Amino acid sequence: MPRPPRRLPAPSAMITAPQPEAVEAGTEVLRAGGNALDAVIACALAQGVVDPMMCGLGGLGVLHLLDPARGVHTVIDGLSISPAACREDMWADRFGGECPDGFGYIVRDNLNELGHRAVTAPGILKVLGMAHAQYGRAPWGSLFDPAIGYAEGGWLVRPHVATMFYLDEKAYGRRSYLDKLAFTEDGRRIYVRPDGTPKRLGEKVLNPDLANTLRLVAKEGADTFYTGELARRIVADMEAHDGLLTLKDLADYRPEVREPIRVDYRGLTVALPPPPAGGIMIAEILRILERFDLVALGHNTPAYMQVVAEAMKIAGRDKDLHVGDPRFVATPLDRLLSDAYAEECAASIRAGDRVSLPRVGAESKHTTTVSCVDRDGMVVSLTHTLGLPSGVIPPGTGMMLNGGMNSYDPRPGRASSIGAGKRRFSTMSPSIVLDGARPVATLGAPGGAWITIAIAQVLLNLIDWGMGVQEAISAPRFSATSDAIDISNRIPRAVQRAVEAMGYEVRRSPTSYAFAGVHGITMWDGVLEGGADPQRDGLAAGI
């Protein structure tokens, strides 16, 4: 029997994100005539309400924008910056090791993670304001309406939010999320039940204070967070609790506008955010793997996993050695992305050499993303986060601030060591794929150290294997961010045994969909198709 014809109209614009409420906010803006950037901003603001441990006004992020109509292709880096009061050795005597899963560093009393001294200067709101002033179409204030509605009218705790609320990371040297939800009186009122436990699946969360904060930013613009009323309220709370962040730290914050890294892969161009974001790792992986006939190896076979895993480990090693804030660390991009270096790395893999990659610090897994394509061809991908949320909600604001100090190494003399005014490294890698000058795909993901390896695998699935975007995202993934290879529970045990027989330690995840949460849109032949990672609660929606 022939396949029934498609009955749904082909969409002219599309948005995808891990939260259905936020996707709805974005589609409302698109329907009202806003462009892709407007939709992404509305979506991101809503995400900060309905996924409050993932992101928010007090967070950080990286925005990647391509506007063919204006000939603009740019990355705006809103990664957070450590306060000027920071010193390289300030917690050296408190250092307790790297978190066993690779997400951050352990400091005695968790000063770098929980409380006011963990907060770095946030960049996300400055990025959204800057981008809107240059490329937005809809009025700034109108983009806040959906988020204000969710904050004031309430939203229901979804499965992934409930998982985060009840997450206990003490085994990894980090505090439980209940400790963060309950750190302030406002947090307890908003997110904690009378019996002292976090709100549960299906329960409503109301946050009228956050609605008022959003109204203030809608009226006064992003500057209120950095030099205005909201800045003064944040700093008053910092001063009352021995925080490091000052009014000058906020006023001095500037996003960095950067050219994307561009690498060729199988006749296409993959554009990625440069350091201190994580695009360099994806770029290296692709440059190395282009030297192999991956299709001949077979998808997710032991031989395929070995080759791809070693490319992941090389990129991880080079990140540890060379990548950081460009003002503090000179990253040799030309060498790392050269043909000669890619050939050298490929030859090493063919020879059976293996990279040693002990666990190292990285950002929290708890991040979110949104990608959008509008009817005029503008493509925008944003990944943003609180890092590890600090638990700090300045009184009456309803917004939690980031715990970005957890991402800096307390040991002096390292690329990621603490430093005054230092922009943190991030694996966040909102990506755009082009065929010549024409965009054909965009991807983004939350997932900490897994972001780069997940996006790289989805790119392989799209480009080498010709999968549709939802299939490419849903296909079983594996990870090599350490000396072990982690595999999802849908990779067969026979494959696991074969990889172990090669001498690798293999760790099976209990989850079916593991290792970051990729969301994306493809535009092959001008037809929009969206995909959302099944491990999250979101979707792709077209109009």
MILOFI-522811 format. One line per 10 residues: number of its first residue (from 1); their letters; for each residue x, y, z of C-alpha. Coordinates in pm, 1 decimal. Example, Ala and Ser with C-alpha at 12.3 -4.5 7.8 and 13.67 -1.06 7.14 Angstrom:
BEGIN
1 = as = 1230.0:-450.0:780.0  1367.0:-106.0:714.0 .
This chain:
BEGIN
1 = mprpprrlpa = 0.0:0.0:0.0  146.1:341.2:-88.9  223.2:583.9:190.2  -72.0:820.3:253.3  -5.4:1177.0:140.2  84.3:1440.6:399.0  -227.8:1631.2:501.9  -68.2:1898.2:722.1  36.9:2219.3:547.4  411.0:2266.7:511.6 .
11 = psamitapqp = 531.7:2513.7:775.1  691.8:2842.5:673.4  856.3:2893.1:1014.1  953.9:2660.0:1297.8  1077.8:2666.6:1656.5  1199.6:2387.6:1884.1  1283.6:2379.1:2255.8  1264.3:2144.5:2556.8  959.2:2317.7:2713.0  616.8:2314.3:2543.2 .
21 = eaveagtevl = 511.5:2636.4:2716.8  818.1:2814.1:2581.8  764.1:2678.1:2229.7  407.7:2811.0:2249.9  545.3:3153.5:2347.1  769.6:3149.5:2041.6  495.5:3045.0:1800.3  270.7:3323.7:1932.2  538.6:3576.9:1841.8  590.8:3425.2:1496.6 .
31 = raggnaldav = 216.3:3433.3:1425.1  203.7:3799.3:1532.7  469.8:3889.9:1274.7  783.8:3867.6:1483.3  1099.6:3725.4:1334.1  1309.8:3430.8:1449.5  1506.7:3639.3:1698.4  1189.5:3779.8:1853.5  1053.4:3426.9:1888.4  1374.9:3299.2:2046.8 .
41 = iacalaqgvv = 1374.4:3585.4:2299.2  1011.3:3521.3:2396.2  1086.9:3150.3:2422.2  1397.5:3209.8:2635.3  1210.7:3439.4:2874.2  937.4:3179.5:2914.1  1199.8:2908.6:2970.4  1331.3:3108.7:3265.0  987.4:3089.0:3424.3  887.2:2729.0:3352.3 .
51 = dpmmcglggl = 1234.9:2572.3:3384.2  1373.6:2780.4:3671.0  1669.7:2555.7:3758.7  1789.1:2548.5:3397.1  1800.0:2914.9:3301.8  1671.1:3262.3:3374.6  1747.4:3634.0:3381.9  2039.7:3564.4:3613.9  2204.0:3322.0:3372.8  2446.0:3309.6:3082.0 .
61 = gvlhlldpar = 2434.3:3195.8:2721.5  2554.2:3198.3:2362.9  2342.2:3318.5:2069.4  2416.8:3225.2:1705.6  2231.8:3425.9:1438.4  2226.7:3408.7:1060.5  2020.6:3664.9:869.4  2066.8:3610.2:494.5  1855.0:3913.6:410.3  2101.6:4145.6:586.3 .
71 = gvhtvidgls = 2411.0:3942.0:513.2  2472.9:3897.0:887.6  2622.9:3587.1:1046.2  2735.9:3637.5:1404.9  2780.4:3483.9:1748.7  2704.7:3687.8:2060.6  2882.6:3548.6:2365.2  2700.2:3611.6:2692.2  2902.2:3375.9:2909.0  2930.7:3494.1:3267.0 .
81 = ispaacredm = 3234.3:3673.3:3408.9  3388.6:3620.2:3750.1  3369.8:3921.0:3986.3  3668.6:4156.9:4008.7  3714.6:4056.1:4372.6  3816.3:3702.6:4267.9  4173.5:3583.5:4318.9  4336.5:3280.7:4162.4  4418.2:3126.7:4501.4  4106.9:3235.2:4693.4 .
91 = wadrfggecp = 3980.1:2878.1:4739.2  4301.3:2684.5:4686.2  4305.9:2574.7:5049.6  3945.3:2458.9:5019.7  3990.5:2252.3:4703.7  3845.9:1904.2:4746.4  3887.5:1761.9:4396.6  3706.6:1750.4:4066.3  3343.7:1637.7:4071.6  3353.5:1265.3:3984.3 .
101 = dgfgyivrdn = 3120.9:1307.9:3684.9  3326.9:1593.7:3541.5  3082.1:1876.1:3612.6  3268.3:2133.6:3815.9  3498.6:2143.8:4118.0  3451.6:2060.7:4482.8  3522.0:2337.2:4733.0  3478.3:2288.5:5107.1  3138.2:2417.6:5223.8  3032.9:2441.1:4857.0 .
111 = lnelghravt = 3106.9:2813.6:4849.6  3158.7:2796.8:4472.0  2815.3:2644.8:4412.4  2561.1:2744.0:4677.2  2506.3:3094.9:4802.7  2609.3:3448.8:4722.7  2981.4:3389.3:4669.4  2900.3:3146.8:4386.2  2738.2:3412.9:4165.9  2913.0:3548.9:3855.0 .
121 = apgilkvlgm = 2813.1:3848.7:3643.0  2527.3:3717.4:3424.1  2526.9:3783.1:3051.2  2208.3:3641.6:2901.5  1982.6:3944.6:2939.2  2248.2:4175.6:2794.9  2276.6:3942.1:2493.9  1902.5:3939.7:2435.4  1881.2:4317.6:2462.3  2178.1:4376.1:2231.0 .
131 = ahaqygrapw = 2054.6:4127.9:1970.5  1701.5:4269.9:1974.7  1822.8:4626.5:1928.7  2008.3:4526.5:1613.3  1798.3:4247.9:1461.4  1456.7:4233.5:1631.4  1128.8:4328.6:1468.2  858.1:4305.4:1736.0  844.3:4559.7:2021.8  1074.4:4456.6:2308.3 .
141 = gslfdpaigy = 800.8:4477.4:2571.9  565.2:4248.6:2380.4  814.5:3961.4:2399.3  767.1:3940.9:2777.5  390.7:3882.8:2773.0  395.1:3500.4:2761.3  658.2:3473.9:3037.3  468.1:3719.3:3257.2  151.5:3516.2:3200.5  319.9:3192.1:3313.3 .
151 = aeggwlvrph = 478.9:3357.8:3617.3  155.3:3521.6:3730.8  -100.5:3261.0:3622.5  111.3:2962.1:3713.4  251.7:2659.2:3534.5  247.6:2287.2:3607.1  558.8:2095.9:3712.6  653.5:1877.2:3414.7  840.2:1543.1:3432.6  1185.9:1686.1:3361.8 .
161 = vatmfyldek = 1133.3:1975.7:3603.2  1023.8:1730.6:3872.7  1339.2:1526.2:3807.7  1551.8:1837.2:3860.1  1365.1:1945.8:4172.2  1431.0:1607.1:4335.0  1784.7:1562.9:4203.4  2039.7:1487.1:4476.1  2399.1:1532.7:4355.5  2577.4:1476.4:4686.4 .
171 = aygrrsyldk = 2744.4:1167.1:4541.4  2918.9:1398.1:4293.2  3033.3:1647.3:4555.3  2751.1:1891.2:4480.7  2447.8:1996.4:4680.3  2098.3:1861.3:4625.7  1858.1:2075.1:4429.8  1630.3:2098.3:4730.7  1914.6:2283.4:4905.7  1904.3:2536.6:4622.3 .
181 = laftedgrri = 1526.4:2564.8:4602.3  1509.2:2617.7:4978.7  1817.0:2839.5:5017.9  1614.8:3161.0:5049.4  1281.0:3238.5:5206.9  1146.0:3333.8:4863.9  1266.0:3004.3:4716.0  1088.1:2806.4:4987.0  767.1:2999.7:4929.2  773.7:2953.7:4551.1 .
191 = yvrpdgtpkr = 906.3:2599.6:4504.1  878.1:2402.1:4830.2  572.7:2224.9:4976.3  465.8:2268.2:5340.7  625.1:1933.2:5428.5  968.4:2060.8:5313.7  983.8:1864.7:4987.4  995.7:2022.2:4640.3  674.6:2065.8:4446.1  572.5:1750.4:4265.3 .
201 = lgekvlnpdl = 471.5:1649.7:3915.2  152.1:1827.0:3816.1  154.1:2082.4:4097.8  123.1:2449.8:4009.4  402.2:2701.6:4056.7  310.5:3067.6:4099.5  577.6:3339.8:4097.0  419.4:3687.5:4099.6  750.0:3846.2:4206.7  912.0:3720.2:3886.5 .
211 = antlrlvake = 616.5:3857.0:3687.4  687.4:4201.6:3832.8  1059.6:4168.3:3759.8  980.5:4077.4:3399.1  750.2:4380.2:3373.8  1035.6:4599.3:3497.4  1276.0:4463.5:3234.0  1006.8:4489.9:2965.1  956.9:4857.7:3051.6  1313.1:4970.7:3124.6 .
221 = gadtfytgel = 1512.3:4733.4:2904.6  1801.7:4503.5:2988.3  1998.5:4793.7:3139.0  1790.7:4779.9:3456.8  1965.1:4450.4:3536.8  2312.0:4603.7:3495.1  2288.2:4969.8:3599.7  1931.7:5034.1:3715.6  1683.8:4941.1:3984.2  1720.6:4566.0:3944.4 .
231 = arrivadmea = 2101.5:4591.8:3963.4  2074.9:4783.8:4291.2  1845.0:4519.4:4439.6  2081.1:4238.4:4336.8  2386.5:4412.5:4481.7  2210.2:4505.6:4805.6  2146.3:4134.1:4858.4  2509.2:4054.4:4772.5  2637.9:4308.8:5023.5  2406.1:4174.1:5293.3 .
241 = hdglltlkdl = 2541.8:3818.8:5249.6  2914.5:3863.9:5177.4  2877.0:3809.5:4803.2  3153.2:3888.0:4555.1  2942.7:4053.6:4283.4  2940.3:4435.6:4283.7  2752.5:4707.9:4101.3  3067.4:4775.4:3901.1  3086.5:4408.2:3794.3  2733.6:4436.9:3655.0 .
251 = adyrpevrep = 2785.3:4779.3:3495.7  3108.6:4667.4:3329.9  2959.1:4354.1:3172.0  2979.7:4350.2:2792.1  2881.6:4064.0:2559.9  3146.2:3965.7:2307.0  3044.5:3970.6:1939.6  3246.1:3704.2:1760.3  3284.8:3553.5:1414.6  3174.2:3189.0:1406.4 .
261 = irvdyrgltv = 3423.5:2912.8:1341.7  3354.3:2760.0:999.9  3471.4:2413.3:900.0  3399.4:2213.7:586.0  3251.7:1867.0:627.4  3146.5:1642.5:336.7  3086.2:1944.6:111.1  2888.1:2142.8:368.0  2996.7:2421.1:604.5  2937.5:2384.0:976.3 .
271 = alppppaggi = 2939.4:2717.4:1163.4  3007.9:2704.2:1536.9  3069.1:2945.6:1826.2  3440.8:3007.9:1895.7  3618.8:2990.9:2233.7  3540.7:3024.1:2512.4  3230.4:2842.1:2382.9  3253.2:2477.9:2279.0  3238.0:2492.4:1899.5  3609.4:2422.0:1867.5 .
281 = miaeilrile = 3551.4:2070.4:2002.8  3283.7:1988.8:1743.5  3500.9:2141.1:1471.8  3797.3:1923.3:1568.6  3583.8:1608.4:1581.6  3446.6:1673.2:1233.3  3786.9:1761.0:1086.2  3931.0:1432.6:1214.5  3634.2:1215.0:1118.4  3621.8:1347.1:761.4 .
291 = rfdlvalghn = 3936.0:1138.3:710.9  3735.7:816.5:767.4  3470.2:635.0:566.3  3224.1:618.4:854.1  2947.5:458.8:649.6  3174.2:166.9:563.3  3230.0:109.6:935.1  2854.9:82.0:1003.6  2642.7:296.5:1232.5  2725.8:245.7:1602.2 .
301 = tpaymqvvae = 2930.6:-66.1:1532.7  3229.5:-133.5:1761.2  3469.7:-6.8:1491.7  3261.9:309.2:1441.7  3243.6:373.5:1815.5  3618.3:334.3:1854.0  3699.7:585.8:1579.6  3440.8:842.5:1688.2  3523.4:803.3:2058.3  3894.6:864.5:1998.7 .
311 = amkiagrdkd = 3812.2:1179.3:1798.7  3595.3:1295.4:2091.4  3880.4:1230.1:2334.8  4132.6:1420.2:2121.9  3899.4:1720.7:2114.0  3849.2:1692.3:2489.2  4222.3:1674.5:2554.3  4289.9:1978.4:2336.7  4013.5:2172.2:2510.4  4173.2:2101.2:2848.0 .
321 = lhvgdprfva = 4515.1:2209.7:2726.6  4435.2:2509.3:2509.3  4083.4:2653.6:2542.1  3969.4:2930.3:2775.4  3885.6:3299.4:2781.2  4077.2:3440.7:2479.2  4184.7:3738.7:2690.9  4369.0:3502.1:2924.5  4447.2:3196.2:2710.1  4570.6:3198.9:2347.9 .
331 = tpldrllsda = 4393.3:2912.8:2170.9  4587.7:2791.9:1862.7  4279.3:2763.5:1638.8  4474.3:2763.3:1313.4  4681.4:2463.0:1421.8  4395.0:2268.8:1584.1  4180.0:2303.4:1272.3  4453.8:2258.4:1014.3  4464.7:1975.8:759.1  4802.6:1869.6:894.0 .
341 = yaeecaasir = 4676.8:1832.2:1250.5  4359.0:1651.4:1141.6  4570.3:1407.5:938.4  4805.1:1356.5:1232.7  4513.4:1278.2:1464.5  4347.1:1045.4:1211.8  4676.2:859.3:1161.3  4707.4:817.7:1537.2  4358.3:664.3:1555.9  4434.4:429.3:1266.2 .
351 = agdrvslprv = 4751.9:320.9:1445.1  4548.4:222.9:1749.2  4676.9:501.5:1974.3  4448.3:601.7:2257.8  4415.2:934.6:2432.1  4412.0:940.5:2811.8  4138.2:1176.4:2926.9  4089.6:1185.6:3304.6  3774.8:1354.1:3426.4  3801.2:1730.4:3427.0 .
361 = gaeskhtttv = 3575.0:2011.4:3534.9  3293.4:2127.0:3311.2  2967.9:2311.9:3340.5  2645.1:2177.2:3476.4  2430.1:1943.6:3272.6  2136.1:2164.6:3360.6  2101.2:2401.2:3067.9  1844.3:2463.7:2794.6  1825.6:2559.5:2428.2  1598.4:2699.6:2156.3 .
371 = scvdrdgmvv = 1633.7:2714.8:1777.8  1410.6:2895.6:1529.4  1381.7:2956.5:1154.4  1137.7:3218.1:1024.1  966.6:3259.3:688.2  1231.8:3509.1:571.9  1515.2:3262.8:631.3  1657.8:3407.7:953.9  1809.1:3130.3:1169.1  1869.3:3176.9:1541.1 .
381 = slthtlglps = 1999.2:2922.6:1791.2  2045.2:3004.2:2160.5  2178.4:2791.3:2444.6  2157.1:2934.7:2797.0  2190.4:2819.8:3156.4  2228.9:2906.1:3523.3  2534.3:2681.0:3530.5  2475.3:2526.1:3867.2  2196.6:2742.2:4014.2  2325.7:2924.0:4323.0 .
391 = gvippgtgmm = 1998.3:2913.6:4513.4  2018.3:3292.0:4552.4  1690.2:3473.8:4483.7  1733.4:3843.2:4568.4  1432.4:3932.5:4785.5  1120.0:4018.5:4592.8  1266.9:3949.4:4247.9  1152.4:3587.2:4202.0  1463.9:3511.7:3990.5  1743.5:3273.1:4081.4 .
401 = lnggmnsydp = 2100.7:3372.4:4002.2  2368.4:3153.3:3847.0  2630.2:2957.2:4041.4  2896.9:3007.1:3776.0  3195.1:3006.2:4013.5  3168.5:2626.5:4021.7  3314.5:2618.9:3669.3  3647.6:2775.1:3765.7  3933.7:2554.3:3882.3  4036.0:2649.1:4241.2 .
411 = rpgrassiga = 4390.7:2535.7:4163.3  4611.1:2822.3:4045.1  4807.2:2809.8:3720.9  4554.2:2630.7:3501.2  4368.8:2742.7:3187.3  4038.5:2738.7:3376.9  4170.4:2875.3:3709.3  3979.2:3144.9:3895.3  4066.9:3495.7:3780.6  3926.9:3845.0:3824.0 .
421 = gkrrfstmsp = 3700.2:3935.3:3532.2  3752.0:3601.0:3360.7  3493.2:3466.7:3117.2  3423.0:3101.2:3184.1  3463.1:2822.4:2929.7  3140.8:2659.0:2814.7  3060.1:2360.4:2597.3  2748.0:2542.7:2472.4  2754.0:2514.6:2092.8  2448.4:2646.4:1906.6 .
431 = sivldgarpv = 2530.1:2543.7:1549.4  2424.8:2625.5:1192.0  2497.4:2410.8:883.9  2519.4:2571.3:538.8  2521.1:2444.4:183.0  2715.6:2724.8:19.7  2548.6:3039.7:152.7  2216.1:2865.2:222.3  2139.7:2739.9:576.4  2021.6:2377.7:582.3 .
441 = atlgapggaw = 2019.2:2292.2:953.7  2050.8:2435.4:1302.5  2114.7:2246.3:1626.4  2153.0:2322.9:1994.0  2162.6:2120.7:2314.9  2177.8:2136.1:2691.5  2395.0:1876.6:2859.6  2723.9:2008.0:3001.8  3029.1:1816.2:2882.0  2798.7:1605.3:2664.1 .
451 = itiaiaqvll = 2681.1:1899.2:2449.0  2965.6:1883.4:2199.0  2972.4:1505.0:2160.7  2594.4:1492.3:2118.9  2577.3:1766.3:1855.2  2869.4:1605.4:1670.6  2686.9:1269.7:1658.2  2363.3:1427.6:1537.8  2559.8:1606.8:1264.8  2709.1:1271.9:1159.0 .
461 = nlidwgmgvq = 2359.9:1120.6:1156.7  2229.1:1402.0:937.9  2521.7:1434.9:698.2  2687.4:1093.3:675.6  2381.9:877.6:733.5  2110.1:1090.5:573.0  1872.2:1060.2:866.2  1578.9:1295.0:914.7  1626.2:1538.1:1200.4  1403.7:1357.0:1452.1 .
471 = eaisaprfsa = 1563.9:1022.0:1368.7  1910.5:1177.8:1390.5  1833.8:1318.3:1735.6  1664.8:1002.6:1864.4  1931.0:754.9:1745.9  2130.2:593.3:2031.3  2433.9:795.8:2135.2  2757.0:724.6:2318.6  3003.6:951.2:2495.9  3379.9:966.5:2541.8 .
481 = tsdaidisnr = 3441.0:1259.4:2776.4  3676.1:1051.3:2992.5  3885.9:734.8:2963.0  3563.6:532.2:2964.3  3302.0:512.0:2689.3  2949.6:573.7:2816.0  2666.0:421.6:2612.8  2290.5:461.7:2614.4  2076.1:165.3:2712.8  1962.5:112.9:2352.0 .
491 = ipravqrave = 2310.1:17.9:2228.0  2314.1:-366.2:2214.9  2506.3:-557.5:2477.1  2685.9:-749.9:2204.8  2832.7:-419.9:2085.1  2927.5:-334.7:2441.9  3112.0:-665.7:2481.0  3298.0:-612.1:2154.7  3409.7:-262.3:2259.7  3518.7:-397.7:2597.6 .
501 = amgyevrrsp = 3717.9:-664.8:2414.8  3910.9:-379.1:2251.6  4029.6:-282.2:2599.5  3786.9:1.2:2676.2  3591.9:46.1:2995.9  3226.9:75.6:2889.5  2960.5:216.8:3119.5  2596.2:158.5:3034.7  2353.3:437.5:3116.6  2017.5:320.0:3255.2 .
511 = tsyafagvhg = 1841.3:575.2:3035.7  1723.3:508.0:2682.2  1793.1:861.5:2563.2  2119.5:982.4:2709.0  2401.0:1234.2:2669.0  2263.2:1586.6:2621.0  1926.7:1690.4:2481.4  1966.2:1793.9:2118.1  1695.2:2002.5:1949.4  1714.0:2114.2:1589.9 .
521 = itmwdgvleg = 1559.1:2209.8:1258.7  1657.6:2105.9:906.6  1583.0:2299.0:588.9  1684.4:2054.4:315.2  1540.1:2175.4:-17.6  1362.5:2451.7:169.9  1137.1:2212.5:363.9  1135.5:2273.0:740.4  1147.8:1970.8:970.9  1201.0:1989.9:1344.6 .
531 = gadpqrdgla = 1323.6:1750.2:1608.5  1315.8:1743.0:1989.6  1513.5:1507.7:2211.3  1279.7:1249.7:2369.1  1458.4:1274.0:2704.8  1319.0:1624.6:2757.7  959.0:1749.5:2759.9  968.3:1967.5:2450.5  868.3:1967.5:2087.4  918.7:2130.0:1750.5 .
541 = agi = 630.4:2341.0:1622.7  578.6:2492.9:1280.6  342.6:2762.9:1160.7 .
